[in-house]
Amino acid sequence: MPDYEDLVERLTAIEEDLRDRAYDQLRQAASAADEDDVRAFKAHERSLLQARRAIAKAIGALSGLGAATESD
């Protein structure tokens, strides 16, 4: 059976990057003076968090596959 550890590592790096970018959007929203900018930054942050959650779900699924192949 294939080993998915390399994919999990790459996805973990992507998840961390998405988290960092989401925090950057929140920081920008906190320092923005214009209300439209605040809304835009928060919308971007929500989209990044949604993507991060999807990546985290993929990591969990692939990690489970790796554990299943080890027990076979």
Phi and psi restraints in degrees (range 20) as a CNS / XPLOR table:
assign (resid 1 and name C) (resid 2 and name N)
       (resid 2 and name CA) (resid 2 and name C) 1.0 -71.2 20.0 2
assign (resid 2 and name N) (resid 2 and name CA)
       (resid 2 and name C) (resid 3 and name N) 1.0 152.5 20.0 2
assign (resid 2 and name C) (resid 3 and name N)
       (resid 3 and name CA) (resid 3 and name C) 1.0 -101.3 20.0 2
assign (resid 3 and name N) (resid 3 and name CA)
       (resid 3 and name C) (resid 4 and name N) 1.0 129.8 20.0 2
assign (resid 3 and name C) (resid 4 and name N)
       (resid 4 and name CA) (resid 4 and name C) 1.0 -104.5 20.0 2
assign (resid 4 and name N) (resid 4 and name CA)
       (resid 4 and name C) (resid 5 and name N) 1.0 11.0 20.0 2
assign (resid 4 and name C) (resid 5 and name N)
       (resid 5 and name CA) (resid 5 and name C) 1.0 -58.6 20.0 2
assign (resid 5 and name N) (resid 5 and name CA)
       (resid 5 and name C) (resid 6 and name N) 1.0 -38.1 20.0 2
assign (resid 5 and name C) (resid 6 and name N)
       (resid 6 and name CA) (resid 6 and name C) 1.0 -64.2 20.0 2
assign (resid 6 and name N) (resid 6 and name CA)
       (resid 6 and name C) (resid 7 and name N) 1.0 -39.2 20.0 2
assign (resid 6 and name C) (resid 7 and name N)
       (resid 7 and name CA) (resid 7 and name C) 1.0 -67.4 20.0 2
assign (resid 7 and name N) (resid 7 and name CA)
       (resid 7 and name C) (resid 8 and name N) 1.0 -40.8 20.0 2
assign (resid 7 and name C) (resid 8 and name N)
       (resid 8 and name CA) (resid 8 and name C) 1.0 -61.3 20.0 2
assign (resid 8 and name N) (resid 8 and name CA)
       (resid 8 and name C) (resid 9 and name N) 1.0 -41.9 20.0 2
assign (resid 8 and name C) (resid 9 and name N)
       (resid 9 and name CA) (resid 9 and name C) 1.0 -62.9 20.0 2
assign (resid 9 and name N) (resid 9 and name CA)
       (resid 9 and name C) (resid 10 and name N) 1.0 -44.5 20.0 2
assign (resid 9 and name C) (resid 10 and name N)
       (resid 10 and name CA) (resid 10 and name C) 1.0 -66.3 20.0 2
assign (resid 10 and name N) (resid 10 and name CA)
       (resid 10 and name C) (resid 11 and name N) 1.0 -42.4 20.0 2
assign (resid 10 and name C) (resid 11 and name N)
       (resid 11 and name CA) (resid 11 and name C) 1.0 -65.2 20.0 2
assign (resid 11 and name N) (resid 11 and name CA)
       (resid 11 and name C) (resid 12 and name N) 1.0 -35.9 20.0 2
assign (resid 11 and name C) (resid 12 and name N)
       (resid 12 and name CA) (resid 12 and name C) 1.0 -62.3 20.0 2
assign (resid 12 and name N) (resid 12 and name CA)
       (resid 12 and name C) (resid 13 and name N) 1.0 -41.2 20.0 2
assign (resid 12 and name C) (resid 13 and name N)
       (resid 13 and name CA) (resid 13 and name C) 1.0 -63.7 20.0 2
assign (resid 13 and name N) (resid 13 and name CA)
       (resid 13 and name C) (resid 14 and name N) 1.0 -40.6 20.0 2
assign (resid 13 and name C) (resid 14 and name N)
       (resid 14 and name CA) (resid 14 and name C) 1.0 -65.1 20.0 2
assign (resid 14 and name N) (resid 14 and name CA)
       (resid 14 and name C) (resid 15 and name N) 1.0 -42.2 20.0 2
assign (resid 14 and name C) (resid 15 and name N)
       (resid 15 and name CA) (resid 15 and name C) 1.0 -60.8 20.0 2
assign (resid 15 and name N) (resid 15 and name CA)
       (resid 15 and name C) (resid 16 and name N) 1.0 -43.0 20.0 2
assign (resid 15 and name C) (resid 16 and name N)
       (resid 16 and name CA) (resid 16 and name C) 1.0 -62.9 20.0 2
assign (resid 16 and name N) (resid 16 and name CA)
       (resid 16 and name C) (resid 17 and name N) 1.0 -40.7 20.0 2
assign (resid 16 and name C) (resid 17 and name N)
       (resid 17 and name CA) (resid 17 and name C) 1.0 -64.3 20.0 2
assign (resid 17 and name N) (resid 17 and name CA)
       (resid 17 and name C) (resid 18 and name N) 1.0 -42.9 20.0 2
assign (resid 17 and name C) (resid 18 and name N)
       (resid 18 and name CA) (resid 18 and name C) 1.0 -62.7 20.0 2
assign (resid 18 and name N) (resid 18 and name CA)
       (resid 18 and name C) (resid 19 and name N) 1.0 -40.4 20.0 2
assign (resid 18 and name C) (resid 19 and name N)
       (resid 19 and name CA) (resid 19 and name C) 1.0 -61.4 20.0 2
assign (resid 19 and name N) (resid 19 and name CA)
       (resid 19 and name C) (resid 20 and name N) 1.0 -46.3 20.0 2
assign (resid 19 and name C) (resid 20 and name N)
       (resid 20 and name CA) (resid 20 and name C) 1.0 -61.3 20.0 2
assign (resid 20 and name N) (resid 20 and name CA)
       (resid 20 and name C) (resid 21 and name N) 1.0 -41.6 20.0 2
assign (resid 20 and name C) (resid 21 and name N)
       (resid 21 and name CA) (resid 21 and name C) 1.0 -67.6 20.0 2
assign (resid 21 and name N) (resid 21 and name CA)
       (resid 21 and name C) (resid 22 and name N) 1.0 -35.7 20.0 2
assign (resid 21 and name C) (resid 22 and name N)
       (resid 22 and name CA) (resid 22 and name C) 1.0 -64.0 20.0 2
assign (resid 22 and name N) (resid 22 and name CA)
       (resid 22 and name C) (resid 23 and name N) 1.0 -43.0 20.0 2
assign (resid 22 and name C) (resid 23 and name N)
       (resid 23 and name CA) (resid 23 and name C) 1.0 -62.2 20.0 2
assign (resid 23 and name N) (resid 23 and name CA)
       (resid 23 and name C) (resid 24 and name N) 1.0 -39.0 20.0 2
assign (resid 23 and name C) (resid 24 and name N)
       (resid 24 and name CA) (resid 24 and name C) 1.0 -60.1 20.0 2
assign (resid 24 and name N) (resid 24 and name CA)
       (resid 24 and name C) (resid 25 and name N) 1.0 -40.7 20.0 2
assign (resid 24 and name C) (resid 25 and name N)
       (resid 25 and name CA) (resid 25 and name C) 1.0 -64.0 20.0 2
assign (resid 25 and name N) (resid 25 and name CA)
       (resid 25 and name C) (resid 26 and name N) 1.0 -39.8 20.0 2
assign (resid 25 and name C) (resid 26 and name N)
       (resid 26 and name CA) (resid 26 and name C) 1.0 -65.4 20.0 2
assign (resid 26 and name N) (resid 26 and name CA)
       (resid 26 and name C) (resid 27 and name N) 1.0 -40.4 20.0 2
assign (resid 26 and name C) (resid 27 and name N)
       (resid 27 and name CA) (resid 27 and name C) 1.0 -62.0 20.0 2
assign (resid 27 and name N) (resid 27 and name CA)
       (resid 27 and name C) (resid 28 and name N) 1.0 -42.6 20.0 2
assign (resid 27 and name C) (resid 28 and name N)
       (resid 28 and name CA) (resid 28 and name C) 1.0 -65.9 20.0 2
assign (resid 28 and name N) (resid 28 and name CA)
       (resid 28 and name C) (resid 29 and name N) 1.0 -38.2 20.0 2
assign (resid 28 and name C) (resid 29 and name N)
       (resid 29 and name CA) (resid 29 and name C) 1.0 -63.3 20.0 2
assign (resid 29 and name N) (resid 29 and name CA)
       (resid 29 and name C) (resid 30 and name N) 1.0 -39.7 20.0 2
assign (resid 29 and name C) (resid 30 and name N)
       (resid 30 and name CA) (resid 30 and name C) 1.0 -66.4 20.0 2
assign (resid 30 and name N) (resid 30 and name CA)
       (resid 30 and name C) (resid 31 and name N) 1.0 -30.1 20.0 2
assign (resid 30 and name C) (resid 31 and name N)
       (resid 31 and name CA) (resid 31 and name C) 1.0 -98.9 20.0 2
assign (resid 31 and name N) (resid 31 and name CA)
       (resid 31 and name C) (resid 32 and name N) 1.0 -3.2 20.0 2
assign (resid 31 and name C) (resid 32 and name N)
       (resid 32 and name CA) (resid 32 and name C) 1.0 -74.9 20.0 2
assign (resid 32 and name N) (resid 32 and name CA)
       (resid 32 and name C) (resid 33 and name N) 1.0 140.8 20.0 2
assign (resid 32 and name C) (resid 33 and name N)
       (resid 33 and name CA) (resid 33 and name C) 1.0 -91.1 20.0 2
assign (resid 33 and name N) (resid 33 and name CA)
       (resid 33 and name C) (resid 34 and name N) 1.0 -33.4 20.0 2
assign (resid 33 and name C) (resid 34 and name N)
       (resid 34 and name CA) (resid 34 and name C) 1.0 -86.9 20.0 2
assign (resid 34 and name N) (resid 34 and name CA)
       (resid 34 and name C) (resid 35 and name N) 1.0 130.9 20.0 2
assign (resid 34 and name C) (resid 35 and name N)
       (resid 35 and name CA) (resid 35 and name C) 1.0 -62.7 20.0 2
assign (resid 35 and name N) (resid 35 and name CA)
       (resid 35 and name C) (resid 36 and name N) 1.0 -33.9 20.0 2
assign (resid 35 and name C) (resid 36 and name N)
       (resid 36 and name CA) (resid 36 and name C) 1.0 -65.1 20.0 2
assign (resid 36 and name N) (resid 36 and name CA)
       (resid 36 and name C) (resid 37 and name N) 1.0 -38.8 20.0 2
assign (resid 36 and name C) (resid 37 and name N)
       (resid 37 and name CA) (resid 37 and name C) 1.0 -64.8 20.0 2
assign (resid 37 and name N) (resid 37 and name CA)
       (resid 37 and name C) (resid 38 and name N) 1.0 -40.9 20.0 2
assign (resid 37 and name C) (resid 38 and name N)
       (resid 38 and name CA) (resid 38 and name C) 1.0 -59.5 20.0 2
assign (resid 38 and name N) (resid 38 and name CA)
       (resid 38 and name C) (resid 39 and name N) 1.0 -47.4 20.0 2
assign (resid 38 and name C) (resid 39 and name N)
       (resid 39 and name CA) (resid 39 and name C) 1.0 -62.1 20.0 2
assign (resid 39 and name N) (resid 39 and name CA)
       (resid 39 and name C) (resid 40 and name N) 1.0 -40.5 20.0 2
assign (resid 39 and name C) (resid 40 and name N)
       (resid 40 and name CA) (resid 40 and name C) 1.0 -65.6 20.0 2
assign (resid 40 and name N) (resid 40 and name CA)
       (resid 40 and name C) (resid 41 and name N) 1.0 -44.5 20.0 2
assign (resid 40 and name C) (resid 41 and name N)
       (resid 41 and name CA) (resid 41 and name C) 1.0 -62.3 20.0 2
assign (resid 41 and name N) (resid 41 and name CA)
       (resid 41 and name C) (resid 42 and name N) 1.0 -41.5 20.0 2
assign (resid 41 and name C) (resid 42 and name N)
       (resid 42 and name CA) (resid 42 and name C) 1.0 -66.9 20.0 2
assign (resid 42 and name N) (resid 42 and name CA)
       (resid 42 and name C) (resid 43 and name N) 1.0 -36.9 20.0 2
assign (resid 42 and name C) (resid 43 and name N)
       (resid 43 and name CA) (resid 43 and name C) 1.0 -64.6 20.0 2
assign (resid 43 and name N) (resid 43 and name CA)
       (resid 43 and name C) (resid 44 and name N) 1.0 -41.9 20.0 2
assign (resid 43 and name C) (resid 44 and name N)
       (resid 44 and name CA) (resid 44 and name C) 1.0 -63.4 20.0 2
assign (resid 44 and name N) (resid 44 and name CA)
       (resid 44 and name C) (resid 45 and name N) 1.0 -40.3 20.0 2
assign (resid 44 and name C) (resid 45 and name N)
       (resid 45 and name CA) (resid 45 and name C) 1.0 -62.1 20.0 2
assign (resid 45 and name N) (resid 45 and name CA)
       (resid 45 and name C) (resid 46 and name N) 1.0 -42.5 20.0 2
assign (resid 45 and name C) (resid 46 and name N)
       (resid 46 and name CA) (resid 46 and name C) 1.0 -63.7 20.0 2
assign (resid 46 and name N) (resid 46 and name CA)
       (resid 46 and name C) (resid 47 and name N) 1.0 -40.7 20.0 2
assign (resid 46 and name C) (resid 47 and name N)
       (resid 47 and name CA) (resid 47 and name C) 1.0 -64.9 20.0 2
assign (resid 47 and name N) (resid 47 and name CA)
       (resid 47 and name C) (resid 48 and name N) 1.0 -41.3 20.0 2
assign (resid 47 and name C) (resid 48 and name N)
       (resid 48 and name CA) (resid 48 and name C) 1.0 -64.9 20.0 2
assign (resid 48 and name N) (resid 48 and name CA)
       (resid 48 and name C) (resid 49 and name N) 1.0 -39.6 20.0 2
assign (resid 48 and name C) (resid 49 and name N)
       (resid 49 and name CA) (resid 49 and name C) 1.0 -66.8 20.0 2
assign (resid 49 and name N) (resid 49 and name CA)
       (resid 49 and name C) (resid 50 and name N) 1.0 -36.9 20.0 2
assign (resid 49 and name C) (resid 50 and name N)
       (resid 50 and name CA) (resid 50 and name C) 1.0 -62.9 20.0 2
assign (resid 50 and name N) (resid 50 and name CA)
       (resid 50 and name C) (resid 51 and name N) 1.0 -43.2 20.0 2
assign (resid 50 and name C) (resid 51 and name N)
       (resid 51 and name CA) (resid 51 and name C) 1.0 -64.7 20.0 2
assign (resid 51 and name N) (resid 51 and name CA)
       (resid 51 and name C) (resid 52 and name N) 1.0 -40.4 20.0 2
assign (resid 51 and name C) (resid 52 and name N)
       (resid 52 and name CA) (resid 52 and name C) 1.0 -62.6 20.0 2
assign (resid 52 and name N) (resid 52 and name CA)
       (resid 52 and name C) (resid 53 and name N) 1.0 -42.2 20.0 2
assign (resid 52 and name C) (resid 53 and name N)
       (resid 53 and name CA) (resid 53 and name C) 1.0 -62.9 20.0 2
assign (resid 53 and name N) (resid 53 and name CA)
       (resid 53 and name C) (resid 54 and name N) 1.0 -39.2 20.0 2
assign (resid 53 and name C) (resid 54 and name N)
       (resid 54 and name CA) (resid 54 and name C) 1.0 -64.2 20.0 2
assign (resid 54 and name N) (resid 54 and name CA)
       (resid 54 and name C) (resid 55 and name N) 1.0 -41.4 20.0 2
assign (resid 54 and name C) (resid 55 and name N)
       (resid 55 and name CA) (resid 55 and name C) 1.0 -65.4 20.0 2
assign (resid 55 and name N) (resid 55 and name CA)
       (resid 55 and name C) (resid 56 and name N) 1.0 -41.7 20.0 2
assign (resid 55 and name C) (resid 56 and name N)
       (resid 56 and name CA) (resid 56 and name C) 1.0 -61.7 20.0 2
assign (resid 56 and name N) (resid 56 and name CA)
       (resid 56 and name C) (resid 57 and name N) 1.0 -37.6 20.0 2
assign (resid 56 and name C) (resid 57 and name N)
       (resid 57 and name CA) (resid 57 and name C) 1.0 -65.2 20.0 2
assign (resid 57 and name N) (resid 57 and name CA)
       (resid 57 and name C) (resid 58 and name N) 1.0 -41.3 20.0 2
assign (resid 57 and name C) (resid 58 and name N)
       (resid 58 and name CA) (resid 58 and name C) 1.0 -64.1 20.0 2
assign (resid 58 and name N) (resid 58 and name CA)
       (resid 58 and name C) (resid 59 and name N) 1.0 -39.2 20.0 2
assign (resid 58 and name C) (resid 59 and name N)
       (resid 59 and name CA) (resid 59 and name C) 1.0 -60.7 20.0 2
assign (resid 59 and name N) (resid 59 and name CA)
       (resid 59 and name C) (resid 60 and name N) 1.0 -45.7 20.0 2
assign (resid 59 and name C) (resid 60 and name N)
       (resid 60 and name CA) (resid 60 and name C) 1.0 -61.7 20.0 2
assign (resid 60 and name N) (resid 60 and name CA)
       (resid 60 and name C) (resid 61 and name N) 1.0 -42.1 20.0 2
assign (resid 60 and name C) (resid 61 and name N)
       (resid 61 and name CA) (resid 61 and name C) 1.0 -65.1 20.0 2
assign (resid 61 and name N) (resid 61 and name CA)
       (resid 61 and name C) (resid 62 and name N) 1.0 -44.4 20.0 2
assign (resid 61 and name C) (resid 62 and name N)
       (resid 62 and name CA) (resid 62 and name C) 1.0 -69.8 20.0 2
assign (resid 62 and name N) (resid 62 and name CA)
       (resid 62 and name C) (resid 63 and name N) 1.0 -35.5 20.0 2
assign (resid 62 and name C) (resid 63 and name N)
       (resid 63 and name CA) (resid 63 and name C) 1.0 -63.7 20.0 2
assign (resid 63 and name N) (resid 63 and name CA)
       (resid 63 and name C) (resid 64 and name N) 1.0 -38.5 20.0 2
assign (resid 63 and name C) (resid 64 and name N)
       (resid 64 and name CA) (resid 64 and name C) 1.0 -65.5 20.0 2
assign (resid 64 and name N) (resid 64 and name CA)
       (resid 64 and name C) (resid 65 and name N) 1.0 -35.9 20.0 2
assign (resid 64 and name C) (resid 65 and name N)
       (resid 65 and name CA) (resid 65 and name C) 1.0 -66.3 20.0 2
assign (resid 65 and name N) (resid 65 and name CA)
       (resid 65 and name C) (resid 66 and name N) 1.0 -39.7 20.0 2
assign (resid 65 and name C) (resid 66 and name N)
       (resid 66 and name CA) (resid 66 and name C) 1.0 -63.9 20.0 2
assign (resid 66 and name N) (resid 66 and name CA)
       (resid 66 and name C) (resid 67 and name N) 1.0 -40.0 20.0 2
assign (resid 66 and name C) (resid 67 and name N)
       (resid 67 and name CA) (resid 67 and name C) 1.0 -68.7 20.0 2
assign (resid 67 and name N) (resid 67 and name CA)
       (resid 67 and name C) (resid 68 and name N) 1.0 -35.9 20.0 2
assign (resid 67 and name C) (resid 68 and name N)
       (resid 68 and name CA) (resid 68 and name C) 1.0 -68.0 20.0 2
assign (resid 68 and name N) (resid 68 and name CA)
       (resid 68 and name C) (resid 69 and name N) 1.0 -36.9 20.0 2
assign (resid 68 and name C) (resid 69 and name N)
       (resid 69 and name CA) (resid 69 and name C) 1.0 -72.3 20.0 2
assign (resid 69 and name N) (resid 69 and name CA)
       (resid 69 and name C) (resid 70 and name N) 1.0 -29.5 20.0 2
assign (resid 69 and name C) (resid 70 and name N)
       (resid 70 and name CA) (resid 70 and name C) 1.0 -70.5 20.0 2
assign (resid 70 and name N) (resid 70 and name CA)
       (resid 70 and name C) (resid 71 and name N) 1.0 -32.8 20.0 2
assign (resid 70 and name C) (resid 71 and name N)
       (resid 71 and name CA) (resid 71 and name C) 1.0 -81.1 20.0 2
assign (resid 71 and name N) (resid 71 and name CA)
       (resid 71 and name C) (resid 72 and name N) 1.0 -15.2 20.0 2
